[in-house]
Amino acid sequence: MNQYEIDHLAAVRAGAPESMVLLSSDGSFPLERPGRLALYGAGARRTVKGGTGSGDVNSRHVVTVEEGLEKAGFTITTKAWLDAYDRIAEEHHRAFVAGIREQARQEGRPAIMVGMGAVELAPDYDLPLEGDGEAAVYVLARDSGEGSDRSSQAGDVRLTASEVRDITALAAAHERFLLVLNVGGVVDLGPVADVANILLLSQLGAVTGDAFADVLLGRSYPSGRLSTTWAAWEDYSTEGDFGDPDDTSYREGVYVGYRYFDSVGKVPIFPFGYGLGYTTFSIGAPTVSASGSEISQISEITVKTTVTNTGAAAGKEVVQVYVCVPAGRLDQPYQALAGFTKTGELAPGATQEVTVTVDLTDLASYDASRSATVLEAGDYVVRVGSSSRDTTVAAVVELAETAVVRQLHDVLGDPGFTDFRPVSPTLVEVPADVPRLAVAAADLRQEDTQEPVDLAEALGSVTDLPDDELAYVVLGQYADSADRQSVVGQASQALVGAAGQTTTRVEGLPSLVMADGPAGLRLAPQVGEDAQGRFPLGEALGGLFAELMDEESVVALGGEVDGGTQRVPERTFEQYATAIPIGTAVAQSWNPDLAESYGDLVGTEMDHFGAHLWLAPAFNLHRSILCGRNFEYLSEDPLLAGRVAAGITRGVQSHPGRGVTVKHFAFNNQETNRFNSNSRVSQRAARDLYLRSFEIVVRQAQPHAVMTSYNLVNGVHTSESAGLLEAILRQEWGFVGLVMTDWVVRAMTRTDLTYPRATAAATIKAGNELFMPGCEEDRQDVLAALHGQAESGVSLTRAELEKQAARVVRMAHRLGDVAPAPQA
């Protein structure tokens, strides 16, 4: 191993317990010492480190739960059960792959296009539970990935009959039994919710098994909190659509996740923000005060309290502040997360004072009639606690008249429906003796004073370029037709297995290398080199993706078949990266500082390999638990997602010449027909929820790049929406970085659906300056638009093209002029 691998695996192992959420506990765990252990479940030996697709990471080795326990000194008494389950799972997988190939044959489509991200349901089985030991552990596992969504079937969101039977039997038979959830998204725990000990292990990257063993033995402790609501499947909102291949209507409006459950009075199995530890805590009586900024406006409230460890073990607590916004002309969810902080490690009996600051203007709602965010007159109830369902009223902030906070643009269009609002919303009850603070509407006005971006120098470098050459600048680097083209997501020519790079065809312009994410860098792990250059010795994407990659699938992903020519390497080398916890797990830490350390880790590996942009973090909201890519995303709440993503961003960008690419901007909340799906969403839901997390990360951390999503919003591709990219992202939020598309490959997009694919010319015109990964057809589309001859009817002026190219040039020099780190 390289030293960076050793160091980074140790860092992830140390941080991983902060992402584990102890959901139920009777005090039986941790165990005092390793001993004989009865270990069951798919995740015991077939541990899932993270989801599939572009978010996969090629680490040198992944420690399974079984391996981690044995390394820690446990004797596993259930080897026969695990062996028998392996045989069942392998046969089930062969049938699963065969089914995909047959479906592809019947539909006349490449197998990879049918099976990308497909969820393999957990098999039913009937094996005797004959293991013995001081304790028993059942590891439930679920996997999902890019390209397909989950389902409510048994074996995915729901448990199988076999799983329910064995979990229930083990809980009854063993005095010390632990149900472990090696999952990237919510599963319906209704049938086993009364199990005394449940640990959400999540998917923690390459050291998942080691980190679990540490927690099982009390060498570390779980301190995570849920970043999304866990409920019975039938209790989730059905107000909006999900999974329609053409139009998905977000009719639920702002009532997503806990905002829905709290507002309609439904009780989840485990609420948002919930989590236990190996100890207990008490939160003292909070005090709330109002303070002003440098110009004496009173827009911030400060909540101070104490946290005391009342148990017998060390631990960390998360103090959460929610605010009930008064419903006036605009209806409001019962409450919204307004701030949070995590304590340091508290020894038994120790107390820590904590402070949470809330900017009241961040609670403003979008009022479509004003095209502005507003705080309506009324009482703002401040609540403090340890989860969304465990809070007490700390204060009331009184606003005598409505405040218009920010004047915004009227963009994004009309979804064609009126958002859902509860008929009988949960009432906010306020004790009579609660402290009250008054603020004035005039103090809550916010103006966006963005610094103008100077493009003069960059424009000067492109104005003399001929049209043919200028068009290359706004496209990714692509191979000439005579050369072999890498498949989508592996199109970089400078760093083998990286997703892509900017053009190399303009003299003096650095080419920016982009590596996929967000659970670490995705590169080809084994690389060969001959007289023609470097090439992969295997697939950068493994698993099911590799299994389905026949010649037809290579072509469908933009590649070319080499006719069987075998390149013989003159030398070989390795490019192993560190798989860090999935996005949801990072958010479950509720610790932006930990997120920043993960970003720093990735930035170090970017230095090592020479990648300029990491295509991460990904943080679309958990609108539905069925989204196949939720494991990459952070939370159902925009504040938590935004603050954690800002931490990751700061960590990466602390390395000169390295940057993040936050994605997918925006409304990418399903994988079904992701290239052509139209998200119908109101401007209020867009502003208050789905764009809010992006706004937070831009304002707090200024990421170097943003990636637009494949989908449309209210009939317009996000990559072709000037309202989204110029008005909101740049003018309102002050974004100064690079905007690129997700990887648009003509062969991957169908032409027989309601909505067409995005085009290069329309994308460039709208303010999305980099069309990835690019091909000659895309360049010809840009040139045709320059001469008013594009098939789409889009016209592009020379000035528009120069402006977009100048933005690419500016970032290319900002990142690419930093001295590159030597590669292996």
C-alpha positions in Angstrom: 0.0 0.0 0.0 1.0 3.6 -0.6 1.3 5.7 2.6 -1.6 7.9 1.6 -3.8 4.7 1.5 -2.7 3.7 5.0 -3.3 7.2 6.4 -6.6 7.7 4.7 -8.1 4.3 5.6 -7.1 5.0 9.2 -8.8 8.5 9.0 -12.0 7.0 7.6 -12.0 4.3 10.2 -11.7 6.8 13.0 -14.5 9.0 11.6 -16.9 6.3 10.4 -18.7 5.8 13.8 -19.9 9.4 13.7 -22.1 8.2 10.7 -23.5 5.2 12.5 -26.9 5.7 14.0 -28.0 3.6 17.0 -31.7 3.3 16.5 -32.6 1.0 19.4 -30.7 -0.1 22.5 -31.4 -2.0 25.7 -27.9 -1.7 26.9 -26.7 -5.1 25.7 -24.0 -3.6 23.5 -21.1 -2.9 23.2 -19.6 -6.3 24.0 -16.8 -6.5 26.6 -14.4 -8.6 24.6 -14.3 -10.6 21.3 -15.6 -14.1 21.6 -17.8 -16.6 19.8 -20.4 -14.8 17.6 -23.3 -16.1 15.5 -23.2 -13.9 12.3 -26.0 -13.9 9.7 -27.4 -11.9 6.9 -26.4 -10.9 3.4 -24.2 -8.0 4.6 -22.1 -10.2 6.8 -19.8 -11.5 4.0 -21.2 -9.5 1.0 -20.9 -6.2 2.8 -21.9 -3.2 0.6 -19.3 -0.3 0.8 -21.4 2.0 -1.3 -23.8 2.2 -4.2 -23.1 1.4 -7.9 -22.5 3.6 -10.9 -20.3 6.7 -11.2 -20.3 7.0 -7.5 -18.3 3.7 -7.1 -14.7 3.9 -6.0 -11.9 1.4 -6.7 -10.3 0.9 -3.3 -7.6 -1.7 -3.0 -9.6 -3.8 -0.6 -13.0 -3.6 1.2 -13.2 -5.0 4.7 -16.4 -7.0 5.1 -18.2 -7.3 8.4 -17.1 -10.9 8.7 -13.5 -10.0 8.0 -13.5 -7.0 10.4 -14.9 -9.2 13.2 -12.4 -11.9 12.7 -9.5 -9.4 12.6 -10.8 -8.1 15.9 -10.6 -11.5 17.5 -14.1 -12.9 17.1 -14.7 -16.6 16.2 -17.6 -16.8 13.7 -19.7 -19.9 14.5 -21.9 -19.6 11.4 -19.5 -20.3 8.5 -21.8 -23.0 7.2 -24.7 -20.6 7.1 -22.6 -18.0 5.3 -21.3 -20.5 2.8 -24.8 -21.8 2.1 -26.2 -18.2 1.7 -23.3 -17.5 -0.8 -24.4 -20.3 -3.0 -28.0 -19.1 -3.0 -27.0 -15.5 -3.6 -24.7 -16.5 -6.5 -27.4 -18.5 -8.2 -29.9 -15.7 -7.7 -27.5 -13.2 -9.2 -26.9 -15.4 -12.3 -30.7 -15.4 -12.8 -30.9 -11.7 -12.3 -28.2 -10.9 -14.9 -29.8 -13.4 -17.3 -33.2 -11.7 -16.9 -31.6 -8.3 -17.7 -30.0 -9.7 -20.9 -33.3 -11.3 -22.0 -35.2 -8.0 -21.3 -32.6 -6.1 -23.4 -33.0 -8.7 -26.2 -36.8 -8.3 -26.3 -36.6 -4.5 -26.2 -33.8 -4.3 -28.8 -31.6 -2.3 -26.4 -28.1 -2.7 -25.1 -28.0 -4.7 -21.8 -26.2 -1.9 -20.0 -29.0 0.6 -20.8 -31.6 -1.8 -19.3 -29.5 -2.9 -16.3 -27.6 0.2 -15.3 -28.3 0.6 -11.6 -30.9 -2.1 -11.5 -31.7 -3.3 -8.0 -31.3 -7.0 -7.3 -33.9 -7.9 -4.8 -32.7 -9.9 -1.8 -33.5 -13.6 -2.3 -35.7 -15.6 -0.1 -34.0 -18.6 1.5 -34.5 -21.2 4.2 -31.4 -22.0 6.2 -31.1 -23.3 9.8 -30.0 -20.9 12.4 -27.5 -23.2 14.2 -24.8 -20.8 15.3 -24.0 -20.2 19.0 -22.0 -17.6 20.8 -22.1 -14.8 23.4 -24.2 -12.8 20.9 -25.8 -12.9 17.5 -25.7 -10.3 14.7 -27.8 -10.2 11.6 -26.5 -7.8 8.8 -29.3 -6.7 6.5 -27.9 -5.4 3.2 -29.4 -3.4 0.3 -27.8 -1.9 -2.8 -28.8 0.6 -5.5 -27.2 2.8 -8.0 -27.2 5.3 -10.8 -29.6 4.6 -13.6 -32.5 2.9 -11.9 -34.8 3.6 -9.0 -35.8 1.4 -6.1 -39.1 -0.3 -5.5 -41.4 -0.9 -2.6 -41.1 -4.7 -3.1 -39.9 -7.2 -0.6 -36.2 -7.5 -0.9 -35.7 -3.8 -1.5 -37.7 -1.2 0.6 -39.6 -4.0 2.3 -38.1 -6.9 4.1 -38.4 -10.4 2.7 -40.3 -13.1 4.6 -37.0 -14.9 5.2 -35.4 -11.8 6.7 -38.4 -11.1 9.0 -38.5 -14.7 10.1 -34.8 -14.9 10.9 -34.5 -11.5 12.6 -37.5 -12.3 14.8 -36.2 -15.8 15.7 -32.7 -14.5 16.5 -34.1 -11.7 18.7 -36.1 -14.3 20.7 -33.4 -16.9 20.9 -30.4 -14.7 21.9 -30.1 -12.5 25.0 -27.8 -10.2 23.1 -28.9 -9.7 19.5 -28.1 -6.8 17.2 -29.8 -6.1 13.9 -27.3 -4.2 11.7 -28.4 -2.2 8.6 -25.8 -2.2 5.8 -28.0 0.0 3.6 -27.7 3.2 1.6 -31.4 4.2 1.9 -34.5 3.7 4.0 -36.0 0.2 4.5 -39.4 -0.4 6.1 -38.5 -1.8 9.5 -42.1 -2.1 10.6 -42.1 -5.9 11.0 -39.0 -5.8 13.2 -39.2 -2.4 14.8 -39.5 -3.9 18.3 -36.1 -5.5 18.1 -34.2 -4.3 21.1 -30.9 -3.4 19.4 -30.8 -1.9 15.9 -27.7 -0.2 14.4 -27.8 1.7 11.1 -24.3 0.9 10.0 -24.8 2.5 6.6 -22.2 2.0 3.9 -18.9 3.4 5.1 -16.5 2.7 2.3 -13.4 0.5 2.4 -13.2 0.1 6.1 -16.9 -0.7 6.9 -16.1 -4.1 8.6 -13.2 -2.7 10.7 -15.3 0.3 11.8 -18.2 -2.0 12.8 -15.9 -4.2 14.9 -14.6 -1.1 16.7 -18.2 -0.1 17.6 -19.3 -3.6 18.6 -16.5 -3.8 21.1 -16.9 -0.3 22.4 -13.5 0.9 21.0 -15.5 3.7 19.5 -19.2 4.6 19.7 -22.0 5.5 17.3 -22.9 9.2 17.4 -24.8 9.6 14.1 -28.3 11.0 13.7 -30.8 10.3 10.9 -30.6 12.7 7.9 -33.9 11.4 6.6 -37.1 10.1 8.1 -37.5 6.4 8.5 -41.2 5.3 8.4 -43.4 2.5 7.3 -43.7 2.5 3.5 -47.4 3.2 3.5 -47.0 6.2 5.7 -44.9 8.2 3.2 -46.6 11.0 1.3 -48.4 10.0 -1.9 -49.3 13.6 -2.8 -46.7 13.9 -5.6 -45.7 11.6 -8.5 -42.6 9.5 -8.7 -41.1 7.5 -11.5 -43.1 8.7 -14.4 -40.9 8.5 -17.5 -42.1 11.8 -18.9 -43.6 14.2 -16.2 -43.1 14.0 -12.5 -45.2 16.4 -10.6 -43.9 17.6 -7.2 -47.5 18.3 -6.0 -46.4 17.8 -2.3 -44.8 21.2 -2.5 -42.8 22.0 0.6 -44.1 19.1 2.6 -41.2 16.7 2.1 -39.8 14.3 4.8 -40.3 15.4 8.4 -42.1 18.6 7.1 -44.8 16.3 5.9 -44.9 13.9 8.9 -44.9 16.7 11.5 -47.5 18.7 9.6 -50.1 15.9 9.1 -49.6 14.2 12.4 -48.1 10.9 11.2 -45.7 9.2 13.5 -42.6 7.7 11.8 -40.8 4.7 13.1 -37.6 6.8 13.6 -37.8 10.6 13.1 -35.5 12.9 11.3 -32.5 13.9 13.5 -32.9 10.8 15.8 -30.1 8.7 17.2 -29.0 7.1 20.4 -25.5 6.3 21.8 -23.8 4.1 24.3 -24.6 6.8 26.8 -27.4 9.3 27.6 -27.5 13.1 27.5 -29.6 15.9 29.0 -30.0 19.2 27.3 -30.3 22.1 29.7 -32.8 25.0 29.6 -31.9 27.1 26.5 -31.6 30.8 26.4 -32.4 32.8 23.2 -31.2 36.3 22.4 -31.2 38.5 19.3 -28.2 40.2 17.9 -27.3 42.5 15.1 -24.8 42.5 12.3 -22.1 45.1 11.5 -24.8 47.5 10.3 -26.9 47.0 13.4 -29.7 45.0 11.8 -31.2 42.4 14.1 -31.5 39.3 11.9 -29.8 36.6 14.0 -30.9 34.8 17.1 -28.5 33.0 19.3 -29.5 29.8 21.2 -27.3 28.8 24.1 -27.6 25.7 26.2 -25.7 23.0 28.0 -25.3 19.3 27.2 -24.5 16.9 30.0 -23.4 13.3 29.6 -25.7 11.5 32.1 -24.6 8.0 31.3 -21.5 5.8 32.0 -19.8 5.9 28.6 -18.3 8.6 26.4 -20.3 10.1 23.6 -21.4 13.1 21.4 -24.8 14.8 21.2 -26.3 16.9 18.4 -28.3 19.9 19.5 -30.9 20.8 16.9 -32.9 24.0 16.6 -36.2 24.1 14.8 -38.5 27.0 14.1 -42.2 27.0 13.6 -42.9 29.7 11.0 -46.3 31.3 11.3 -48.8 30.5 8.6 -50.2 33.6 7.0 -51.1 34.0 3.4 -48.5 31.3 2.8 -49.1 27.9 4.4 -46.1 26.6 6.4 -44.8 23.2 7.5 -45.1 22.6 11.3 -41.4 23.3 11.7 -38.1 23.5 9.8 -34.5 22.8 10.9 -32.9 26.2 11.5 -29.5 25.3 13.1 -27.5 22.6 14.7 -24.2 21.8 16.4 -22.5 18.6 17.5 -20.7 18.5 20.8 -17.2 17.3 21.2 -16.6 14.0 23.0 -18.1 14.2 26.5 -16.9 11.9 29.2 -19.4 10.5 31.7 -20.7 13.4 33.9 -19.1 16.1 31.7 -21.0 19.2 30.5 -20.4 21.4 27.5 -21.9 24.8 26.7 -23.1 25.0 23.1 -24.2 27.8 20.9 -26.4 27.7 17.8 -26.9 30.8 15.7 -29.9 31.1 13.4 -30.3 33.8 10.8 -34.0 34.6 10.6 -33.7 35.6 7.0 -32.9 32.0 6.2 -36.4 31.0 7.3 -38.0 33.2 4.6 -40.4 31.6 2.1 -40.8 32.3 -1.5 -43.9 34.4 -2.4 -44.7 34.0 -6.1 -47.0 37.0 -6.1 -44.0 39.2 -5.1 -41.2 37.2 -6.7 -39.5 37.6 -3.3 -38.7 35.7 -0.2 -40.7 36.9 2.8 -41.1 36.5 6.5 -44.8 37.0 7.3 -45.9 38.8 10.4 -46.5 36.6 13.5 -44.9 34.4 16.1 -41.8 32.4 15.2 -41.5 29.6 17.7 -38.0 28.5 18.5 -37.7 24.8 19.6 -34.5 23.1 20.9 -33.9 19.3 21.2 -32.3 16.2 19.9 -34.6 15.2 17.0 -37.5 16.7 15.1 -39.9 14.8 17.5 -38.0 15.6 20.7 -37.9 19.4 21.2 -39.1 21.9 23.7 -40.1 25.5 23.1 -37.3 27.9 24.0 -38.6 31.3 22.9 -40.9 33.1 20.6 -39.7 35.8 18.2 -42.3 38.3 17.4 -42.5 40.0 14.0 -45.1 42.8 13.9 -45.3 43.2 10.1 -44.3 41.2 7.1 -40.7 41.6 5.9 -39.6 41.3 2.3 -36.2 39.7 2.7 -34.8 39.3 -0.9 -36.3 40.5 -4.2 -35.7 37.7 -6.7 -36.3 36.8 -10.3 -39.6 35.4 -11.7 -38.1 32.4 -13.5 -38.4 28.6 -13.8 -42.0 28.6 -15.1 -45.3 27.2 -13.9 -45.8 23.5 -13.0 -49.4 23.5 -14.0 -50.9 22.7 -10.6 -51.3 24.0 -7.1 -49.2 22.6 -4.3 -50.6 20.4 -1.6 -51.4 21.9 1.7 -52.7 20.0 4.8 -56.4 20.3 5.4 -56.0 20.1 9.2 -52.3 20.9 9.9 -50.8 20.2 13.3 -51.3 23.1 15.6 -48.3 24.9 17.2 -48.7 25.1 21.0 -46.8 27.7 22.9 -46.5 27.8 26.7 -47.8 31.1 28.2 -44.6 31.8 30.1 -42.1 31.3 27.2 -39.7 34.2 26.7 -40.5 36.6 23.8 -38.2 38.7 21.6 -39.3 41.3 19.1 -37.7 42.1 15.8 -38.5 44.7 13.2 -39.3 44.0 9.6 -36.8 46.7 8.5 -34.0 44.8 10.1 -34.6 41.7 8.0 -34.1 43.1 4.6 -31.2 41.4 2.7 -29.5 42.7 -0.4 -27.2 40.6 -2.6 -24.2 42.8 -3.3 -22.1 40.5 -5.6 -18.7 41.5 -6.8 -18.7 41.8 -10.6 -16.6 39.1 -12.3 -13.8 40.4 -14.5 -13.6 38.4 -17.7 -11.5 41.0 -19.6 -8.3 39.0 -19.5 -10.0 35.7 -20.3 -12.0 37.3 -23.1 -8.8 38.8 -24.5 -7.4 35.2 -24.9 -10.4 34.0 -26.9 -11.4 36.9 -29.2 -8.8 36.1 -31.7 -9.6 32.4 -31.9 -11.4 31.3 -35.1 -14.9 29.8 -34.7 -13.7 26.3 -35.3 -11.2 26.5 -32.4 -13.5 28.5 -30.1 -16.1 25.8 -30.3 -13.6 23.3 -28.8 -13.2 25.4 -25.7 -16.8 24.9 -24.6 -16.7 21.1 -25.1 -14.9 18.4 -23.2 -11.9 16.7 -24.8 -12.9 14.0 -27.1 -11.0 11.6 -29.4 -10.8 11.9 -33.1 -13.0 9.5 -35.0 -10.0 7.4 -36.0 -9.1 6.8 -32.4 -10.8 4.6 -29.8 -13.2 6.7 -27.7 -13.5 5.9 -24.0 -17.0 5.1 -22.7 -18.9 7.8 -20.9 -17.6 8.4 -17.5 -14.1 7.2 -18.4 -13.3 9.7 -21.1 -10.2 11.4 -19.7 -7.1 11.0 -21.8 -4.7 12.4 -19.1 -5.9 10.4 -16.1 -7.0 6.8 -17.0 -10.4 6.0 -15.8 -11.3 9.6 -14.9 -14.6 10.9 -16.2 -13.3 13.5 -18.6 -11.4 16.7 -19.2 -11.5 20.0 -20.9 -10.1 20.4 -24.4 -6.4 20.1 -25.2 -6.8 21.5 -28.7 -6.1 25.2 -27.8 -2.4 26.0 -27.5 -1.5 27.5 -24.1 -4.8 26.5 -22.4 -4.5 24.0 -19.5 -6.8 21.0 -19.7 -8.7 20.3 -16.5 -9.0 16.7 -15.5 -12.3 15.6 -13.8 -12.7 12.5 -11.7 -16.0 11.1 -10.6 -17.4 10.8 -7.1 -18.9 11.4 -4.5 -17.6 8.6 -2.3 -14.0 9.2 -3.3 -12.2 9.4 -6.7 -13.2 6.9 -9.3 -10.2 5.9 -11.4 -9.1 2.8 -13.3 -7.3 0.8 -10.6 -4.9 -1.0 -12.9 -3.1 0.9 -15.7 -0.8 -0.2 -18.5 1.5 2.0 -20.6 2.9 1.4 -24.1 4.3 3.5 -26.8 0.9 4.9 -27.5 0.3 6.0 -23.9 -1.6 4.8 -20.9 -4.7 2.6 -21.0 -6.9 0.7 -18.5 -6.1 -2.9 -17.7 -9.6 -3.3 -16.4 -12.9 -1.5 -16.0 -13.1 1.6 -13.8 -16.7 0.6 -13.2 -17.0 -2.9 -11.8 -19.8 -5.1 -10.5 -23.0 -5.4 -12.6 -21.8 -2.6 -14.9 -18.8 -4.6 -15.9 -20.9 -7.8 -16.3 -23.2 -6.2 -18.8 -20.5 -4.4 -20.9 -20.7 -6.3 -24.1 -19.7 -4.7 -27.4 -23.2 -3.3 -28.0 -23.1 -1.6 -24.6 -19.6 -0.1 -25.2 -21.0 1.6 -28.4 -24.1 2.7 -26.5 -21.9 4.5 -23.9 -20.0 6.4 -26.6 -17.1 4.1 -27.0 -15.7 2.2 -30.0 -14.9 -1.5 -30.2 -11.3 -2.2 -30.9 -11.8 -5.2 -33.0 -10.1 -7.5 -30.6 -6.7 -5.8 -30.7 -4.8 -6.5 -27.5 -2.4 -3.8 -26.2 0.5 -5.2 -24.3 1.8 -2.9 -21.6 5.5 -2.1 -21.3 4.9 -1.2 -17.6 1.9 -1.2 -15.3 1.0 0.8 -12.2 -1.9 1.2 -9.8 -4.4 4.0 -9.1 -6.2 3.0 -5.9 -8.3 5.6 -4.2 -9.9 5.6 -0.8 -13.6 4.8 -0.7 -15.1 7.2 2.0 -18.6 6.9 3.5 -21.5 7.5 1.1 -23.1 10.9 1.1 -26.0 10.0 3.3 -23.6 8.6 5.9 -21.5 11.7 5.9 -24.7 13.8 6.5 -25.7 11.4 9.3 -22.6 12.6 11.2 -24.2 16.1 11.5 -20.6 17.3 11.6 -19.5 19.7 8.8 -16.0 19.6 10.3 -15.8 15.9 9.7 -17.2 16.4 6.2 -14.4 18.9 5.7 -11.8 16.4 6.7 -13.2 13.9 4.1 -12.9 16.7 1.5 -9.3 17.3 2.6 -8.6 13.5 2.2 -10.0 13.6 -1.3 -8.1 16.8 -2.2 -4.9 15.1 -1.1 -5.6 12.2 -3.5 -6.4 14.7 -6.3 -3.0 16.2 -5.7 -1.5 12.7 -5.9 -3.2 11.7 -9.2 -3.4 15.1 -10.8 -7.2 15.6 -10.9 -8.4 19.2 -11.0 -12.2 18.8 -10.4 -14.0 16.2 -8.4 -17.5 15.6 -9.6 -19.0 15.8 -6.2 -20.6 16.4 -3.7 -24.0 15.2 -4.9 -26.8 16.5 -2.7 -30.2 16.5 -4.3 -32.8 16.1 -1.6 -34.3 12.8 -0.5 -37.7 13.7 -2.0 -38.7 10.0 -2.1 -37.0 7.0 -0.5 -37.3 5.3 -3.9 -34.7 7.4 -5.6 -32.0 5.0 -6.7 -29.3 7.5 -6.1 -30.3 8.7 -2.6 -27.2 6.9 -1.2 -25.1 9.6 -2.9 -27.3 12.4 -1.7 -27.2 13.8 1.8 -30.5 14.5 3.4 -34.2 15.3 3.0 -33.4 18.7 4.6 -31.7 21.5 2.7 -29.9 23.1 5.6 -28.2 19.9 6.7 -27.4 19.0 3.1 -26.0 22.5 2.4 -23.9 22.8 5.4 -22.4 19.3 5.1 -21.7 19.9 1.4 -20.1 23.2 2.2 -17.8 21.4 4.6 -16.7 18.9 1.9 -16.2 21.8 -0.5 -13.9 23.7 1.9 -11.9 20.5 2.5 -11.2 19.8 -1.2 -10.6 23.5 -2.1 -8.1 24.0 0.6 -5.8 22.3 -1.9 -4.6 24.9 -4.5 -5.7 23.8 -8.0 -8.4 21.4 -6.8 -12.1 22.0 -6.8 -15.5 20.3 -6.4 -18.3 20.1 -8.8 -21.6 20.2 -6.8 -24.4 18.3 -8.5 -27.0 17.7 -9.9 -28.3 21.2 -10.4 -31.3 20.7 -10.0 -34.4 18.7 -9.3 -32.7 15.4 -10.1 -34.8 13.3 -7.7 -35.4 10.2 -9.7 -33.3 8.0 -12.0 -36.2 6.7 -14.1 -35.7 8.2 -17.6 -33.3 10.7 -16.1 -32.2 12.0 -19.5 -35.7 13.1 -20.6 -37.8 13.4 -17.4 -39.6 16.7 -16.8 -39.7 17.7 -13.1 -42.8 19.9 -12.6 -42.2 21.9 -9.5 -43.6 25.2 -8.1 -41.3 28.2 -7.7 -41.9 28.1 -4.0 -40.9 24.4 -3.5 -38.0 25.0 -5.8 -36.7 28.0 -3.8 -37.5 26.8 -0.3 -36.3 23.2 -0.7 -34.6 22.0 -3.8 -32.4 25.0 -4.6 -31.8 26.0 -1.0 -29.1 23.4 -0.4 -27.2 24.6 -3.5 -27.6 28.2 -2.4 -26.1 27.4 1.0 -23.0 25.8 -0.5 -22.5 28.6 -3.0 -22.8 31.3 -0.4 -20.8 29.5 2.3 -18.0 27.8 0.2 -18.1 29.1 -3.4 -17.5 25.7 -5.2 -15.3 25.9 -8.3 -17.9 24.2 -10.4 -21.5 23.2 -10.7 -22.9 20.3 -12.7 -26.4 20.6 -14.2 -28.7 17.7 -14.2 -30.1 15.7 -17.2 -33.8 16.4 -16.4 -36.0 19.3 -17.4 -37.7 21.7 -15.0 -41.2 22.8 -16.1 -40.4 21.9 -19.7 -36.9 23.3 -20.0 -33.7 21.3 -19.6 -31.8 22.6 -16.5 -28.7 22.9 -18.7 -30.7 25.1 -21.1 -32.4 27.3 -18.4 -30.9 30.8 -18.4 -33.3 31.6 -15.5 -31.7 28.9 -13.4 -28.1 29.4 -14.4 -27.7 33.1 -15.0 -30.5 34.7 -13.0 -30.5 32.5 -9.9 -27.1 30.9 -9.7 -24.9 33.8 -10.8 -26.9 37.0 -10.3 -28.7 36.1 -7.1 -26.2 33.9 -5.4 -23.0 35.3 -6.8 -21.6 32.1 -8.2 -18.3 32.8 -10.0 -17.2 29.3 -11.0 -17.6 26.9 -13.9 -21.0 25.4 -15.0 -20.8 22.1 -16.9 -23.4 19.5 -18.0 -23.7 16.0 -16.8 -22.2 13.6 -19.4 -24.6 13.8 -22.4 -23.8 11.1 -24.9 -26.0 11.0 -28.0 -26.1 7.2 -28.1 -27.5 7.0 -24.5 -30.5 9.3 -25.1 -33.7 8.0 -26.7 -35.5 10.0 -29.4 -38.9 8.3 -29.0 -39.9 10.1 -25.8 -41.9 13.2 -25.0 -39.0 15.4 -24.3 -35.8 15.7 -26.4 -32.2 15.5 -25.2 -30.3 18.7 -24.4 -28.2 20.2 -27.1 -24.8 21.8 -27.0 -25.8 25.1 -28.7 -28.9 25.7 -26.4 -26.8 24.8 -23.3 -24.0 27.2 -24.2 -26.5 30.0 -24.9 -28.2 29.5 -21.5 -25.1 30.0 -19.5 -23.8 26.4 -19.1 -20.4 27.0 -20.6 -19.1 23.4 -20.7 -20.9 20.7 -22.6 -19.5 17.3 -21.5 -18.1 15.0 -22.5 -18.4 16.5 -26.0 -18.1 15.0 -29.5 -17.7 16.2 -33.1 -21.5 16.3 -33.6 -21.8 18.6 -30.6 -19.1 20.9 -32.0 -20.9 21.0 -35.4 -24.2 21.9 -33.5 -22.4 24.9 -31.9 -21.0 26.0 -35.2 -24.3 25.7 -37.0 -26.0 27.8 -34.2 -23.4 30.5 -34.8 -24.6 30.7 -38.5 -28.3 30.3 -37.7 -28.4 26.8 -39.1 -28.9 24.6 -36.0 -31.5 21.9 -36.4 -33.0 22.9 -33.0 -33.5 26.5 -34.3 -31.1 27.8 -31.6 -29.1 30.8 -32.6 -25.8 31.7 -30.9 -23.9 35.0 -31.3 -20.2 35.2 -31.4 -20.3 37.4 -28.3 -22.3 34.7 -26.4 -19.8 32.0 -27.4 -16.8 34.2 -26.4 -18.3 34.9 -23.0 -18.9 31.2 -22.2 -15.4 30.3 -23.5 -13.9 33.0 -21.4 -15.5 31.5 -18.3 -13.9 28.1 -19.2 -10.5 29.8 -19.8 -10.6 31.7 -16.5 -11.2 28.5 -14.5 -8.7 26.5 -16.6 -5.9 28.9 -15.7 -7.1 29.3 -12.1 -6.8 25.5 -11.5 -4.5 24.3 -14.3 -1.7 26.8 -13.8 -1.0 25.3 -10.3 2.1 23.1 -10.5 0.8 19.5 -11.0 1.7 16.8 -8.5 3.8 13.9 -9.9 1.8 10.8 -10.8 2.7 7.3 -9.9 
